[in-house]
Amino acid sequence: MTKPSDKKRFYGAITVSDRGQVVIPAEARRDFQIDVGEKILVFGDLDHGLAFVKASSFLEKSPELFAMLDKKEKE
């Protein structure tokens, strides 16, 4: 059985550009199979910070949310 700590990683620090862009470290992109053009969801908690989740992973478990996001994107 895999220990939970075996699944945790620190990928380094990132810098926000003057255009508000960040670069996800290559190792993180490989580990999470994030490809060019992939949608990433950004969640926030003002007390605890930001979380980035690969949209395809999140949405395959939430068909209703996918429909809402798709509709919003077409507006």
C-alpha positions in Angstrom: 0.0 0.0 0.0 1.3 3.5 -0.9 1.7 5.9 2.0 0.0 9.3 1.5 3.3 11.1 1.8 4.6 9.2 -1.2 2.1 11.0 -3.4 3.0 14.5 -2.3 5.5 16.7 -4.2 7.0 20.1 -4.1 7.8 21.4 -7.6 9.5 24.6 -6.7 8.4 28.3 -6.8 6.8 30.1 -9.7 6.7 33.8 -10.5 3.7 35.7 -11.8 4.6 37.7 -14.9 3.4 41.3 -15.5 0.7 39.8 -17.6 -0.5 37.6 -14.7 0.9 34.4 -16.3 2.6 31.6 -14.4 4.6 28.6 -15.8 3.8 25.2 -14.3 7.1 23.4 -13.8 7.9 20.7 -16.4 8.0 17.9 -13.9 4.6 18.8 -12.6 3.2 18.9 -16.1 4.7 15.4 -16.8 3.4 13.9 -13.5 -0.1 15.3 -14.1 -0.1 14.8 -17.8 -0.9 18.5 -18.5 -0.6 19.2 -22.2 -0.4 22.4 -24.2 -3.9 24.0 -24.3 -5.2 22.0 -21.4 -7.8 23.8 -19.2 -6.9 24.2 -15.6 -9.5 25.1 -13.0 -8.4 27.6 -10.3 -10.0 27.4 -6.9 -9.3 29.8 -4.0 -9.8 30.1 -0.3 -8.9 33.5 1.1 -7.5 31.9 4.2 -5.6 29.0 2.7 -4.6 30.0 -0.8 -5.1 28.7 -4.4 -5.5 25.3 -5.8 -5.1 24.3 -9.5 -6.9 21.3 -10.8 -6.8 19.7 -14.3 -10.3 20.4 -15.7 -10.6 17.0 -17.4 -9.9 15.2 -14.2 -12.3 17.2 -12.2 -15.1 17.4 -14.8 -15.2 13.7 -15.6 -16.6 13.3 -12.1 -19.0 16.3 -12.4 -21.1 16.1 -15.6 -23.5 18.9 -14.4 -20.6 21.3 -13.8 -19.2 20.5 -17.2 -22.4 21.5 -18.9 -22.5 24.7 -17.0 -18.9 25.6 -17.9 -19.5 24.7 -21.5 -22.5 26.9 -21.7 -20.6 29.8 -20.0 -17.7 29.4 -22.5 -20.1 29.7 -25.5 -21.6 33.0 -24.2 
